[in-house]
Structures are given as C-alpha cells and as structure tokens.
C-alpha cells in the first residue's frame, strides 16, 4: 500500500514492478484515494540479469498519458537487506536521467604517433562495438545511437554513431580517433585552451540515446572511463550503463508520499546433483526418524526464524521424491499430542498445518481452477450487491435483495465444491486420509473430529482462502475492487461455516459475533447441507483414486494477451504482428481475436513438437518465442521477459511427454529464402541448435530437486549459529539430566530425544561445512572464468 501521495486530492493510482526499465507486473487501479491499498502478491522467477528492482506509482489518466508520481528503486546488491520484512520507502522523483538499462561493449587504445619531424604525440582510439538490453521506448524497440566524447577541464570533443533502427541490441562497430596530446612543434592553431593536456584529468564518456525524430531524444545511459587506465595498452570490456551523475539531485524527495513493500529475494548457486546427495538423503529419511523432532526436516523448521522459509523448499523436495505423505503424518501426530481439545484440531500455524497448506497450493492449483474459476469470474465480472450488514448498507440498498444475492452466490460456490471430489488430486486425498485417522485415534470418543480434521484444511485453508483472495491463487489477474472484495469475504465466511462439520447447530449460531450473519445462516438450517459436507469429506479423505479420467473437462492452465506474427501476408505483402488473446489448457493451445471469443487458431497439445525462445534479431523484437507444430512455426511476442519465461515454461510442461518432440530447432526465423541462424535455404531442414527441453518429465509437478536442496542448504548456513547452540544444548542435556540452568535461543526448541537430535545435528553441520567448501571452489572458479568486464560480469561505474 501507499500513503500521502501527491497531488493532494483523491486520484486513481496503480503500481508497476520493473526489472530496470522493463515492466513485469502491474496492480489493479485503486480509485479515488490518497493512500491506496493494493494488497497484491507477485511471485516470479527472474529470467535475466538486472541492476535495479523498481516500483513506480502512476496516476491513472483517461485522456492523457498516465503520470508517474514517483518510484522506489532498490539495487540488486541491496535486496538482501530488505528481504522477509515489511518496509516503508519514501517515493523518489522519476528523472529521465536516472532511468537506464543495458550494457555497452567498448575497446579503447592509446597510441603513440611519430610525426614527420620526429616528435611524439598521443592518439586515443575508441571502438564502440555493440549494446545489449536497451529499454523499450513506449513499448517498442528503440532507435539508438551513441555519442563518444573525450572530456577534460579545457576540452569536450564529441562524435556520434549512426542511428540503428528498431533494436534493443544495436551493432555499431564504429571507430573514433581523438588527439590526446600534441607535440610542442605543432603549429596549427589549437582548438584547446592548452597545448598539452594532463592525461590524469581526461576521460572517455559514451552516452546512449534514443533518436526521437520529431520529438526530443531520450537519454538511455552513460559510462565514463578515465584515459589514465589505458597506459599504452588496448582495453576491451563490457560496461553497465549508468544514470547521469546529476540525476535526481535537484528534485525534492520529501513530499511525494511513501510505499510499503514486503520483498522476499533469494539467489542460489545450484551445484551438480551429486554434491547434494548426503543432504538430500538425510532430509528424505526424516519421516523414518524416531522421534520426528530429531529429524533433519523438523530441525530445519525449528532453526528458521520464519517457518515459511523452511516449508516451501522442504515440501517441494519431499513432493518431488514422493516422501511428503509420511512426513506430514509424522509431524501431524506430534502436533496432535499437544492438542487438548478436539474442536481445536489443526487450527494453529504448526509445521504440519503449514506443510499441508503449501502442498494444497502446489498440488491443488488445477483443482481450484476447474472448481472455482467459473463462479469467481461470474462474481467479479457481473457483481450483484450482497452487503447484509446494516451498518455498511448504502442509501437505497435493499437488505432482502442483497441477502438473496448472497444466498445465490453461496449456494453456487458450495454446490461446486461438494460436487468436486472427483477432481481432488490423489495426493491431497492421501494426506486427508492420514489426518482423518490420526485425529480419530487421538480423540476416539468424538465422532466429529475425523471430519473437522479434514474440513479445517479443505474448507478453511483451501477453498475459503481462495474465494477471499482469488488473485493469490491465480483465479483472477488482480486483487478485486473494494465492493467485490467485500462480497467475496461474506461468501468465504459462509463457506467456512458450512464446511465446519456440525457448525450449523443452534448452539453454534448463537456464537456468531455478527447478528446479521446469524440471521443469514438461519436460512441454511437444512439437513442436506450437513449431509453434503459429510459425503464430500468422506470422498476426499478416501484412498481411492479421485483424479479425473482422460474424458474429463480440460484443465485451464494459462491465458493472456500477447502478439503473434501473422501467418499470411497483408495487402502490401509484409507479415505483421497482431494482438491476440491466448489460452492454454491441458488439451489445446489457442488464440482468439478477443477474450471470450471463439478461437481463430487451435493447436492440439499432442501436436506441439517444441517450444523455444526466438532470437531478437529475427524481427528486431524482444521477448519472443516460437511454438513448433505440424505447420509453420507460430511466432509470439510476450509483453515482458517474465511473461515470456512463464509461457515457455507452461507450454514445455504440458508438452514434455509428447512422443514426437524435436531434439533440434532453429533459434532464428526463416526469412527471404534462408534460416537466419544457419543460412540453410531449405525451410524444412533439421534445426541447428539442440532443444532446451527434449527429455520427457517423470513427474506431474515440475520441481527442481537440486534447487530446493540448495535453498535448504542456504537456510542451514544462515542459521548455523542456532544449529551449534542446539547441538550444545543436546550435549549438555544428555550429560546433565536436570533442569536447564538458563534459557537461551534453544529454550523454545523441541528436544524429545537429546541423543538422536545431537546425532542428526552433527550430520547436518558436517554436510553443510562440506558444501561450503564446494561453493567456495565454485566461486573461485567462476571468478576466474567470468572476468570482470566480460559480458557475463560487466563493469559497474567508473574504471579505476
């Protein structure tokens, strides 16, 4: 959210997330507010290198261009200082001199020339080769050119390259010559104030610009290199473009408002799989360790300050190796030991409940879409008034009509849920089966606990949460507006209550805090609701396979607006790009003229042979990829690098098991009678590059086990001091069985068996220390191979 935004009157605001200058996400517009609450969450893989993560606040305009109010920009190197906690950031002014992105490749040389009379003078040679990753201007590739200057106290020689049209990766390959010093016998009138310039004070400055034609040129970035670093040698390197030194300095920064962000940024170096064997095996046998609190997985959750940090990689790793169900059963049993009353079963934020929550998000993603998306779309796109709280009713509202509307929505959502057991993934059913029987065993005299153990997850933590926050579960693209959000909150409350086994009794109704909700639920006093819930819970906690057969409805995976290259030719004979609505299901990939229109073109999933990136040089457009099928390739341009990466991943995942997948492809297009990549003249010739994903996946859920293990290693490394203190505690408890003398960081840890816990801790610490050595070797090797100034490791700022 943001507060105290300018101008100081109610306006419509939205926020964008940018990697450097490339917008990757945009929030919904919050209308008529000075302190807009966005409440949106974005999780994404970063598919390219970047310098800054930026957040821009815009004032939405109907007739004119949206106005940028201010920004928060965080350097990549500083992200770790803000990760995992909420921070308020003051908005900074948006200055065109500070909005930069990309890198430039230069070669510099200082030559000594001997004149006809035998005297010596110096000449600077600047070869500007190319640039990579320049920003889009108004959504299009820029028309860049560079100015090359030799700057000193008494001179400013400037030369200019040719303009390159419509490209973010211009190839300049131009060389410029500058006289640095002249011989004392030089007779021609000097254009400098002094004949002999002090080389210590000279620097080469390269500025990148976008040619504006009829409008002002746009600054794209600059780099500065002191001439003194050359020392008569040739110097060649890549440089990251920097903002102008005077950018933002003159602007006021104290009255633009502020933005609250919660950022979680992780960056891991994943080693080859064999390095993780010991840690992986130790984690995977956690469910077999007695007691479970002495296992590596449980210790991980204990030492992490935020359990969620541990739960996400742990659940994904255990899922990948089919070890999640026994681990959840073991930690749930430990959870139940501390539960004294049956009506509080699995209501806290324990390791067990968080593991099940995360499992449902990963495994139940498609289940939610096929169950709730149609009805959530109806509620959001054609909302009916549903407010039934007398205090919140507006003038002219009819509470009886609103109650009817709410009842209609609740009935529809409830009906979709209780009919959906056939679609519940088998893994979820297996977990619910374990939880149900563990709860019944813990409270044998309570006939309802076996149902409340399951409903506390599937209704309270899955369906009800998805209803109130559909954007978080990818059921909607954005956070709903205030009125729709209120409707969804009321529906969610109703679903929680209906799903709580036995909660429709009169004694329960009297415990409602809100009288209006109590009145609303009197209309639900029907046996069929409780029976429907009971049958649904029985079905989803059965070990029989519940996943739909191949004849079921296709699963909706992804949709959105992108650009496709026309398959035919236009009247003037040139193929162009058209905006289309794309839709991916488990059966087919289609594009439509507009959303909700009939498809113009359909590719069955089984016919897709490969999905790969397309070189920008093909059409001078960024973020392009190609879908290869029986006919000509389908060339598509996404709106940004994150979106392109997500579409490629989604398409690859759904086509991985296709029998006729290609092993080779062409990274560029076939234009003017030849392939741009390999110059072959036959259009159907075999590709010249190996496909990036030509091996069928053996799992339904795409998880990189090594990456998750690396994340867990990082968490153990960060919390090494806690591991060592816990090890000391176990050692002292094993030797001295009396009470602990003084509370310490480990006083809140669960130590059921000090000997078993000590043994596991010793293994963890030994494994982490060995991995530390492997990472250090990797870092040294990387630093020696990725030389500072190379394309992979460009120079930042001035060279000294």
Beta strands, then each sheet from edge to edge (+ up, - down):
strand 1: 2-3
strand 2: 11-19
strand 3: 22-26
strand 4: 30-33
strand 5: 52-59
strand 6: 67-75
strand 7: 85-90
strand 8: 103-114
strand 9: 120-132
strand 10: 144-152
strand 11: 155-160
strand 12: 171-181
strand 13: 203-210
strand 14: 218-226
strand 15: 234-240
strand 16: 258-263
strand 17: 556-565
strand 18: 577-585
strand 19: 588-592
strand 20: 599-604
strand 21: 610-613
strand 22: 624-628
strand 23: 634-637
strand 24: 664-665
strand 25: 670-671
strand 26: 674-675
strand 27: 689-690
strand 28: 795-796
sheet 1: 1+ 16- 7+
sheet 2: 3+ 2- 4+
sheet 3: 3+ 2- 5+ 6-
sheet 4: 12+ 9- 8+ 15- 28-
sheet 5: 11+ 10- 13+ 14-
sheet 6: 20+ 19- 18+ 17- 23+ 22- 21+
sheet 7: 24+ 27-
sheet 8: 25+ 26-
end
